[in-house]
Amino acid sequence: MKIAALDMDGTVYVDENITEAVKEAIAAWRSAGNLAVSATGKSIANARGTLEPFGVELDYHVLYNGTVLTEGDYTVLQEEHLDADTVTAIAERFTGKALNIYTTGLTGADQIVWEGLSGQESSMVAGAQVGDLGDVAKRDTVLMSLWIPGDAALRQEVDEWVRANFDVESSFNCDFYDIMPPGHNKGEGLTRLLSCLGHEEAQLYTFGDSFNDLSMHAIATESFSFPHGEISGHVDHIVPDVAAGLKSLLARA
């Protein structure tokens, strides 16, 4: 069995678009009897909103940076949640700072519980609904993200404080500081998915452009990134895009 694990933002979904070449390459990969899996920090709602308008279908999803596994139709196979007190404490600590705070669960849109960057919005969380900080503890939060564009000192402050005070997993990607339940990342999520499917010995090909992809690249049979990526020195191959990488793999058959 061959499996392609695909990051979304900056990999499949670039400049708010999925090209016809990438769409066709994914379809060809699946038609050849291989599996295509998303491996992304996106929520269920955000992943659907990204893929479905372009007609892209995948076999499984590793979402919320490995915290939730789903079927291709987003039926949940496994899930984990952040501790509500942890989410509340982090939100309270950084409310008032020049950043946006997002929380997301298994259902519904992503919520913004603090908007310190008034008038600024990332396309990665387009359509987020305004949430009340007091309601955070009442919601099952799967992933928490702090958007901190262009402020390295504030990112460092957030990272050091969170890691010093809570047992959580964290990662940076596209100016977002993502917070997950302890032990969860893309590599760990893919490992659990392979076990769930009984494909522990599968050949795994990973495609991703950023630091939150390193955990899945580390377990890959072969790893791929792109000239625009931040991690070119940490992968086996640099390819122009996902389409080129998948075509090269299909050509070996």
C-alpha positions as YAML, in Angstrom:
chain: A
units: angstrom
residues:
- id: 1
  name: MET
  ca: [0.00, 0.00, 0.00]
- id: 2
  name: LYS
  ca: [1.19, 3.49, -0.88]
- id: 3
  name: ILE
  ca: [-0.13, 6.55, 0.95]
- id: 4
  name: ALA
  ca: [0.41, 10.23, 0.16]
- id: 5
  name: ALA
  ca: [-0.02, 12.51, 3.18]
- id: 6
  name: LEU
  ca: [-0.72, 16.05, 2.05]
- id: 7
  name: ASP
  ca: [-0.43, 19.26, 4.03]
- id: 8
  name: MET
  ca: [-3.05, 21.81, 2.95]
- id: 9
  name: ASP
  ca: [-1.96, 25.46, 3.30]
- id: 10
  name: GLY
  ca: [1.08, 26.18, 1.18]
- id: 11
  name: THR
  ca: [1.07, 22.65, -0.24]
- id: 12
  name: VAL
  ca: [-2.24, 21.62, -1.82]
- id: 13
  name: TYR
  ca: [-3.95, 24.96, -1.18]
- id: 14
  name: VAL
  ca: [-1.66, 27.75, -2.38]
- id: 15
  name: ASP
  ca: [-2.64, 31.41, -2.76]
- id: 16
  name: GLU
  ca: [-6.26, 30.45, -1.95]
- id: 17
  name: ASN
  ca: [-6.35, 28.07, -4.91]
- id: 18
  name: ILE
  ca: [-6.03, 24.38, -5.76]
- id: 19
  name: THR
  ca: [-4.74, 24.13, -9.32]
- id: 20
  name: GLU
  ca: [-6.19, 21.76, -11.89]
- id: 21
  name: ALA
  ca: [-2.80, 20.06, -12.10]
- id: 22
  name: VAL
  ca: [-2.78, 19.27, -8.38]
- id: 23
  name: LYS
  ca: [-6.43, 18.17, -8.45]
- id: 24
  name: GLU
  ca: [-5.78, 15.84, -11.40]
- id: 25
  name: ALA
  ca: [-2.60, 14.42, -9.86]
- id: 26
  name: ILE
  ca: [-4.42, 13.54, -6.63]
- id: 27
  name: ALA
  ca: [-7.21, 11.87, -8.62]
- id: 28
  name: ALA
  ca: [-4.65, 9.91, -10.69]
- id: 29
  name: TRP
  ca: [-2.82, 8.81, -7.54]
- id: 30
  name: ARG
  ca: [-6.05, 7.45, -6.07]
- id: 31
  name: SER
  ca: [-7.13, 5.85, -9.35]
- id: 32
  name: ALA
  ca: [-3.88, 3.88, -9.34]
- id: 33
  name: GLY
  ca: [-5.01, 2.20, -6.10]
- id: 34
  name: ASN
  ca: [-3.14, 4.42, -3.65]
- id: 35
  name: LEU
  ca: [-4.53, 6.40, -0.72]
- id: 36
  name: ALA
  ca: [-4.44, 10.19, -0.41]
- id: 37
  name: VAL
  ca: [-4.72, 11.64, 3.10]
- id: 38
  name: SER
  ca: [-4.79, 15.21, 4.33]
- id: 39
  name: ALA
  ca: [-2.41, 16.08, 7.17]
- id: 40
  name: THR
  ca: [-3.32, 19.57, 8.28]
- id: 41
  name: GLY
  ca: [-3.95, 21.92, 11.15]
- id: 42
  name: LYS
  ca: [-7.35, 22.71, 9.70]
- id: 43
  name: SER
  ca: [-10.60, 21.87, 11.46]
- id: 44
  name: ILE
  ca: [-13.28, 19.71, 9.89]
- id: 45
  name: ALA
  ca: [-15.25, 22.80, 8.84]
- id: 46
  name: ASN
  ca: [-12.16, 24.55, 7.47]
- id: 47
  name: ALA
  ca: [-10.93, 21.48, 5.57]
- id: 48
  name: ARG
  ca: [-14.32, 21.00, 3.96]
- id: 49
  name: GLY
  ca: [-14.46, 24.68, 3.05]
- id: 50
  name: THR
  ca: [-11.05, 24.38, 1.42]
- id: 51
  name: LEU
  ca: [-11.40, 21.12, -0.52]
- id: 52
  name: GLU
  ca: [-15.05, 20.84, -1.51]
- id: 53
  name: PRO
  ca: [-15.29, 24.00, -3.66]
- id: 54
  name: PHE
  ca: [-12.52, 22.57, -5.84]
- id: 55
  name: GLY
  ca: [-14.02, 19.08, -5.97]
- id: 56
  name: VAL
  ca: [-11.00, 17.47, -4.29]
- id: 57
  name: GLU
  ca: [-11.74, 14.14, -2.59]
- id: 58
  name: LEU
  ca: [-9.39, 12.34, -0.22]
- id: 59
  name: ASP
  ca: [-9.55, 8.95, 1.45]
- id: 60
  name: TYR
  ca: [-8.88, 10.01, 5.04]
- id: 61
  name: HIS
  ca: [-8.05, 13.14, 7.02]
- id: 62
  name: VAL
  ca: [-5.56, 13.81, 9.81]
- id: 63
  name: LEU
  ca: [-6.90, 17.12, 11.11]
- id: 64
  name: TYR
  ca: [-6.15, 19.66, 13.84]
- id: 65
  name: ASN
  ca: [-2.43, 18.76, 13.54]
- id: 66
  name: GLY
  ca: [-3.06, 15.09, 14.30]
- id: 67
  name: THR
  ca: [-5.65, 15.50, 17.04]
- id: 68
  name: VAL
  ca: [-8.60, 14.13, 15.01]
- id: 69
  name: LEU
  ca: [-8.73, 11.33, 12.44]
- id: 70
  name: THR
  ca: [-11.65, 11.05, 10.03]
- id: 71
  name: GLU
  ca: [-12.88, 9.14, 7.02]
- id: 72
  name: GLY
  ca: [-12.88, 10.88, 3.67]
- id: 73
  name: ASP
  ca: [-16.43, 12.09, 4.37]
- id: 74
  name: TYR
  ca: [-15.26, 13.55, 7.74]
- id: 75
  name: THR
  ca: [-16.84, 10.83, 9.87]
- id: 76
  name: VAL
  ca: [-14.72, 10.90, 13.03]
- id: 77
  name: LEU
  ca: [-12.57, 7.84, 13.74]
- id: 78
  name: GLN
  ca: [-10.59, 9.18, 16.70]
- id: 79
  name: GLU
  ca: [-10.59, 12.46, 18.59]
- id: 80
  name: GLU
  ca: [-8.94, 14.20, 21.53]
- id: 81
  name: HIS
  ca: [-9.69, 17.51, 23.28]
- id: 82
  name: LEU
  ca: [-7.75, 20.20, 25.06]
- id: 83
  name: ASP
  ca: [-8.42, 20.67, 28.76]
- id: 84
  name: ALA
  ca: [-11.00, 23.46, 29.12]
- id: 85
  name: ASP
  ca: [-9.12, 25.12, 32.00]
- id: 86
  name: THR
  ca: [-5.97, 25.21, 29.89]
- id: 87
  name: VAL
  ca: [-7.78, 26.86, 26.98]
- id: 88
  name: THR
  ca: [-9.38, 29.44, 29.28]
- id: 89
  name: ALA
  ca: [-6.10, 30.26, 31.04]
- id: 90
  name: ILE
  ca: [-4.20, 30.76, 27.77]
- id: 91
  name: ALA
  ca: [-6.99, 32.91, 26.32]
- id: 92
  name: GLU
  ca: [-7.12, 35.06, 29.45]
- id: 93
  name: ARG
  ca: [-3.33, 35.43, 29.58]
- id: 94
  name: PHE
  ca: [-3.04, 36.79, 26.03]
- id: 95
  name: THR
  ca: [-6.28, 38.74, 25.70]
- id: 96
  name: GLY
  ca: [-5.21, 42.36, 25.26]
- id: 97
  name: LYS
  ca: [-2.15, 41.46, 23.19]
- id: 98
  name: ALA
  ca: [-1.65, 42.27, 19.50]
- id: 99
  name: LEU
  ca: [-2.77, 38.88, 18.26]
- id: 100
  name: ASN
  ca: [-5.93, 36.97, 17.41]
- id: 101
  name: ILE
  ca: [-7.03, 33.95, 19.45]
- id: 102
  name: TYR
  ca: [-9.01, 31.18, 17.74]
- id: 103
  name: THR
  ca: [-10.58, 28.01, 19.13]
- id: 104
  name: THR
  ca: [-12.15, 25.21, 17.17]
- id: 105
  name: GLY
  ca: [-14.12, 22.07, 17.93]
- id: 106
  name: LEU
  ca: [-15.42, 19.12, 15.96]
- id: 107
  name: THR
  ca: [-18.52, 20.93, 14.77]
- id: 108
  name: GLY
  ca: [-19.25, 24.42, 13.62]
- id: 109
  name: ALA
  ca: [-17.00, 27.17, 12.37]
- id: 110
  name: ASP
  ca: [-13.73, 28.24, 13.97]
- id: 111
  name: GLN
  ca: [-14.32, 30.86, 16.66]
- id: 112
  name: ILE
  ca: [-12.32, 34.01, 17.35]
- id: 113
  name: VAL
  ca: [-12.38, 34.78, 21.07]
- id: 114
  name: TRP
  ca: [-9.97, 37.73, 21.03]
- id: 115
  name: GLU
  ca: [-9.33, 40.02, 18.05]
- id: 116
  name: GLY
  ca: [-6.28, 42.06, 18.86]
- id: 117
  name: LEU
  ca: [-5.52, 42.58, 15.16]
- id: 118
  name: SER
  ca: [-8.65, 44.49, 14.26]
- id: 119
  name: GLY
  ca: [-9.34, 44.52, 10.56]
- id: 120
  name: GLN
  ca: [-6.77, 41.81, 9.81]
- id: 121
  name: GLU
  ca: [-7.80, 38.30, 8.84]
- id: 122
  name: SER
  ca: [-5.87, 35.27, 7.64]
- id: 123
  name: SER
  ca: [-7.36, 33.31, 4.75]
- id: 124
  name: MET
  ca: [-6.53, 30.17, 6.75]
- id: 125
  name: VAL
  ca: [-9.40, 30.94, 9.15]
- id: 126
  name: ALA
  ca: [-11.69, 32.90, 6.86]
- id: 127
  name: GLY
  ca: [-15.26, 32.90, 8.14]
- id: 128
  name: ALA
  ca: [-14.42, 32.49, 11.81]
- id: 129
  name: GLN
  ca: [-17.32, 33.42, 14.05]
- id: 130
  name: VAL
  ca: [-16.99, 35.75, 17.02]
- id: 131
  name: GLY
  ca: [-17.05, 33.75, 20.25]
- id: 132
  name: ASP
  ca: [-17.33, 34.80, 23.87]
- id: 133
  name: LEU
  ca: [-14.36, 34.09, 26.11]
- id: 134
  name: GLY
  ca: [-16.77, 33.07, 28.87]
- id: 135
  name: ASP
  ca: [-18.14, 30.28, 26.68]
- id: 136
  name: VAL
  ca: [-14.76, 28.72, 25.95]
- id: 137
  name: ALA
  ca: [-14.95, 26.37, 28.92]
- id: 138
  name: LYS
  ca: [-18.35, 25.11, 27.77]
- id: 139
  name: ARG
  ca: [-17.09, 24.00, 24.38]
- id: 140
  name: ASP
  ca: [-14.98, 20.96, 23.55]
- id: 141
  name: THR
  ca: [-11.90, 22.59, 22.06]
- id: 142
  name: VAL
  ca: [-9.77, 20.38, 19.84]
- id: 143
  name: LEU
  ca: [-7.26, 22.98, 18.70]
- id: 144
  name: MET
  ca: [-6.35, 26.49, 19.83]
- id: 145
  name: SER
  ca: [-4.47, 28.91, 17.58]
- id: 146
  name: LEU
  ca: [-2.91, 32.30, 18.22]
- id: 147
  name: TRP
  ca: [-2.27, 34.30, 15.05]
- id: 148
  name: ILE
  ca: [0.83, 36.44, 15.55]
- id: 149
  name: PRO
  ca: [1.96, 37.87, 12.20]
- id: 150
  name: GLY
  ca: [5.24, 39.74, 12.05]
- id: 151
  name: ASP
  ca: [6.03, 39.84, 15.78]
- id: 152
  name: ALA
  ca: [8.81, 37.38, 16.62]
- id: 153
  name: ALA
  ca: [9.18, 38.66, 20.19]
- id: 154
  name: LEU
  ca: [5.51, 38.09, 20.96]
- id: 155
  name: ARG
  ca: [5.62, 34.62, 19.40]
- id: 156
  name: GLN
  ca: [8.55, 33.75, 21.65]
- id: 157
  name: GLU
  ca: [6.72, 35.13, 24.69]
- id: 158
  name: VAL
  ca: [3.66, 33.02, 23.92]
- id: 159
  name: ASP
  ca: [5.67, 29.87, 23.26]
- id: 160
  name: GLU
  ca: [7.79, 30.15, 26.40]
- id: 161
  name: TRP
  ca: [4.81, 30.88, 28.66]
- id: 162
  name: VAL
  ca: [2.63, 28.10, 27.25]
- id: 163
  name: ARG
  ca: [5.37, 25.47, 27.42]
- id: 164
  name: ALA
  ca: [6.34, 26.53, 30.96]
- id: 165
  name: ASN
  ca: [2.80, 26.28, 32.31]
- id: 166
  name: PHE
  ca: [0.97, 23.52, 30.44]
- id: 167
  name: ASP
  ca: [1.47, 19.97, 29.22]
- id: 168
  name: VAL
  ca: [0.49, 20.51, 25.59]
- id: 169
  name: GLU
  ca: [1.89, 20.05, 22.11]
- id: 170
  name: SER
  ca: [2.57, 23.20, 20.10]
- id: 171
  name: SER
  ca: [3.84, 24.25, 16.69]
- id: 172
  name: PHE
  ca: [4.30, 27.33, 14.50]
- id: 173
  name: ASN
  ca: [2.94, 27.49, 10.96]
- id: 174
  name: CYS
  ca: [2.17, 30.50, 8.72]
- id: 175
  name: ASP
  ca: [2.26, 32.94, 11.67]
- id: 176
  name: PHE
  ca: [-0.05, 30.69, 13.73]
- id: 177
  name: TYR
  ca: [0.95, 29.24, 17.07]
- id: 178
  name: ASP
  ca: [-1.12, 26.04, 17.30]
- id: 179
  name: ILE
  ca: [-1.82, 24.32, 20.62]
- id: 180
  name: MET
  ca: [-2.87, 20.66, 20.72]
- id: 181
  name: PRO
  ca: [-3.40, 18.02, 23.42]
- id: 182
  name: PRO
  ca: [-0.11, 16.54, 24.64]
- id: 183
  name: GLY
  ca: [1.62, 14.13, 22.28]
- id: 184
  name: HIS
  ca: [-0.39, 15.07, 19.21]
- id: 185
  name: ASN
  ca: [1.20, 16.18, 15.95]
- id: 186
  name: LYS
  ca: [0.93, 15.24, 12.29]
- id: 187
  name: GLY
  ca: [3.43, 12.39, 12.50]
- id: 188
  name: GLU
  ca: [1.74, 10.87, 15.54]
- id: 189
  name: GLY
  ca: [-1.68, 11.27, 13.90]
- id: 190
  name: LEU
  ca: [-0.55, 9.53, 10.73]
- id: 191
  name: THR
  ca: [0.98, 6.72, 12.78]
- id: 192
  name: ARG
  ca: [-2.36, 6.19, 14.53]
- id: 193
  name: LEU
  ca: [-4.22, 6.28, 11.22]
- id: 194
  name: LEU
  ca: [-1.93, 3.66, 9.69]
- id: 195
  name: SER
  ca: [-2.47, 1.46, 12.74]
- id: 196
  name: CYS
  ca: [-6.23, 1.98, 12.58]
- id: 197
  name: LEU
  ca: [-6.24, 0.94, 8.92]
- id: 198
  name: GLY
  ca: [-3.89, -2.00, 9.47]
- id: 199
  name: HIS
  ca: [-1.34, -0.43, 7.10]
- id: 200
  name: GLU
  ca: [1.59, -0.06, 9.48]
- id: 201
  name: GLU
  ca: [3.96, -1.27, 6.76]
- id: 202
  name: ALA
  ca: [2.62, 1.07, 4.09]
- id: 203
  name: GLN
  ca: [4.94, 3.22, 2.01]
- id: 204
  name: LEU
  ca: [4.28, 6.75, 3.25]
- id: 205
  name: TYR
  ca: [5.04, 9.79, 1.09]
- id: 206
  name: THR
  ca: [4.66, 13.14, 2.84]
- id: 207
  name: PHE
  ca: [4.20, 16.57, 1.25]
- id: 208
  name: GLY
  ca: [4.53, 19.71, 3.36]
- id: 209
  name: ASP
  ca: [6.20, 23.09, 3.41]
- id: 210
  name: SER
  ca: [6.48, 24.19, 7.03]
- id: 211
  name: PHE
  ca: [7.81, 23.32, 10.47]
- id: 212
  name: ASN
  ca: [4.60, 21.64, 11.66]
- id: 213
  name: ASP
  ca: [5.19, 19.09, 8.89]
- id: 214
  name: LEU
  ca: [8.54, 17.91, 10.27]
- id: 215
  name: SER
  ca: [6.97, 15.24, 12.49]
- id: 216
  name: MET
  ca: [5.34, 13.55, 9.51]
- id: 217
  name: HIS
  ca: [8.40, 13.94, 7.29]
- id: 218
  name: ALA
  ca: [10.38, 12.17, 10.02]
- id: 219
  name: ILE
  ca: [8.31, 8.97, 9.65]
- id: 220
  name: ALA
  ca: [8.01, 9.07, 5.84]
- id: 221
  name: THR
  ca: [9.36, 6.58, 3.38]
- id: 222
  name: GLU
  ca: [10.15, 9.66, 1.32]
- id: 223
  name: SER
  ca: [9.41, 13.31, 2.06]
- id: 224
  name: PHE
  ca: [8.72, 16.21, -0.31]
- id: 225
  name: SER
  ca: [8.74, 19.98, -0.02]
- id: 226
  name: PHE
  ca: [8.90, 22.95, -2.38]
- id: 227
  name: PRO
  ca: [11.20, 25.80, -3.38]
- id: 228
  name: HIS
  ca: [9.06, 28.26, -1.39]
- id: 229
  name: GLY
  ca: [9.04, 26.04, 1.71]
- id: 230
  name: GLU
  ca: [10.75, 26.76, 5.03]
- id: 231
  name: ILE
  ca: [12.16, 23.25, 5.53]
- id: 232
  name: SER
  ca: [13.98, 22.39, 2.32]
- id: 233
  name: GLY
  ca: [16.94, 21.04, 4.23]
- id: 234
  name: HIS
  ca: [14.79, 18.53, 6.12]
- id: 235
  name: VAL
  ca: [13.22, 16.54, 3.26]
- id: 236
  name: ASP
  ca: [14.31, 14.02, 0.65]
- id: 237
  name: HIS
  ca: [13.01, 15.86, -2.41]
- id: 238
  name: ILE
  ca: [12.28, 19.41, -3.53]
- id: 239
  name: VAL
  ca: [9.61, 19.49, -6.25]
- id: 240
  name: PRO
  ca: [7.78, 22.38, -7.96]
- id: 241
  name: ASP
  ca: [4.42, 21.36, -6.51]
- id: 242
  name: VAL
  ca: [2.33, 18.41, -5.32]
- id: 243
  name: ALA
  ca: [1.42, 17.50, -8.89]
- id: 244
  name: ALA
  ca: [5.08, 17.08, -9.87]
- id: 245
  name: GLY
  ca: [5.81, 14.98, -6.80]
- id: 246
  name: LEU
  ca: [2.86, 12.63, -7.27]
- id: 247
  name: LYS
  ca: [3.60, 12.26, -10.98]
- id: 248
  name: SER
  ca: [7.19, 11.29, -10.20]
- id: 249
  name: LEU
  ca: [5.97, 8.61, -7.81]
- id: 250
  name: LEU
  ca: [3.43, 7.26, -10.30]
- id: 251
  name: ALA
  ca: [6.09, 7.13, -13.00]
- id: 252
  name: ARG
  ca: [8.06, 4.62, -10.93]
- id: 253
  name: ALA
  ca: [5.28, 2.04, -11.01]
...
